[in-house]
Amino acid sequence: MRFRAAILAACLLLWATPAFSQACSMCYSTAKATSKDGQRAISRGVIVLLVPPLGFMTLGVWMALRYGRKRDREQTDHANWELRQIEES
């Protein structure tokens, strides 16, 4: 199972490689040519665009983990209840 996860991770990283080359020189030179205030505004804009997706993903992962733990706990409690019922009879 770990091997499959490693292969999947490697494939995803290799698939995303073209995205790393999207930091094109034209965008870089345009941003570098702006004033210091403009560069600061671009940096803030990147952060503003980055925070909401990270927040939603963090919230989603937290809710999924919480739901999974609750489900596992309920299944364990139900199994223990059935075992007690069998032992009592």
C-alpha positions as CSV (number, residue, x, y, z in Angstrom):
1,M,0.0,0.0,0.0
2,R,2.9,2.4,0.8
3,F,4.4,1.6,-2.6
4,R,1.2,2.6,-4.4
5,A,1.0,5.8,-2.4
6,A,4.6,6.6,-3.3
7,I,3.9,5.9,-7.0
8,L,0.8,8.1,-6.8
9,A,2.8,10.9,-5.1
10,A,5.5,10.7,-7.7
11,C,3.0,10.8,-10.6
12,L,1.3,13.8,-9.1
13,L,4.6,15.6,-8.7
14,L,5.7,14.8,-12.2
15,W,2.3,15.8,-13.6
16,A,2.7,19.2,-11.8
17,T,6.2,19.9,-13.2
18,P,4.9,22.0,-16.1
19,A,3.1,24.3,-13.6
20,F,6.5,25.1,-12.0
21,S,7.7,26.5,-15.4
22,Q,4.7,28.9,-15.5
23,A,6.7,31.4,-13.5
24,C,7.4,33.0,-16.8
25,S,10.1,35.6,-17.3
26,M,7.5,38.0,-18.7
27,C,5.5,38.0,-15.5
28,Y,8.6,38.2,-13.4
29,S,10.1,41.1,-15.4
30,T,6.7,43.0,-15.3
31,A,6.4,42.6,-11.6
32,K,10.0,43.5,-11.1
33,A,9.6,46.7,-13.1
34,T,6.9,48.0,-10.9
35,S,7.6,50.3,-8.0
36,K,8.1,49.1,-4.4
37,D,4.5,49.9,-3.6
38,G,3.4,47.9,-6.6
39,Q,5.5,44.9,-5.7
40,R,4.1,45.1,-2.1
41,A,0.6,45.1,-3.6
42,I,1.3,42.1,-5.8
43,S,2.7,40.2,-2.7
44,R,-0.4,41.1,-0.7
45,G,-2.6,40.1,-3.6
46,V,-1.0,36.7,-3.8
47,I,-1.5,36.2,0.0
48,V,-5.1,37.3,-0.3
49,L,-5.7,34.8,-3.1
50,L,-3.9,32.0,-1.2
51,V,-5.5,32.3,2.2
52,P,-9.2,31.3,1.4
53,P,-8.4,28.1,-0.5
54,L,-6.0,27.0,2.3
55,G,-8.6,27.8,4.9
56,F,-11.3,25.8,3.1
57,M,-8.9,22.8,2.6
58,T,-7.8,22.9,6.2
59,L,-11.5,23.0,7.3
60,G,-12.4,20.2,5.0
61,V,-9.6,17.9,6.1
62,W,-10.4,18.6,9.8
63,M,-14.1,17.8,9.2
64,A,-13.3,14.6,7.3
65,L,-10.9,13.4,10.1
66,R,-13.4,14.3,12.8
67,Y,-16.2,12.4,10.9
68,G,-14.0,9.4,10.4
69,R,-13.1,9.2,14.1
70,K,-16.7,9.6,15.1
71,R,-17.7,6.8,12.7
72,D,-15.0,4.5,13.9
73,R,-15.9,5.1,17.5
74,E,-19.6,4.4,16.8
75,Q,-18.7,1.2,15.0
76,T,-16.5,0.1,17.9
77,D,-19.2,0.9,20.4
78,H,-21.8,-1.1,18.4
79,A,-19.4,-4.1,18.1
80,N,-18.8,-4.0,21.9
81,W,-22.5,-3.8,22.5
82,E,-23.1,-6.9,20.3
83,L,-20.4,-8.8,22.1
84,R,-21.9,-7.9,25.5
85,Q,-25.3,-9.1,24.2
86,I,-23.8,-12.4,23.1
87,E,-22.0,-12.9,26.4
88,E,-25.1,-12.2,28.4
89,S,-27.2,-14.8,26.5
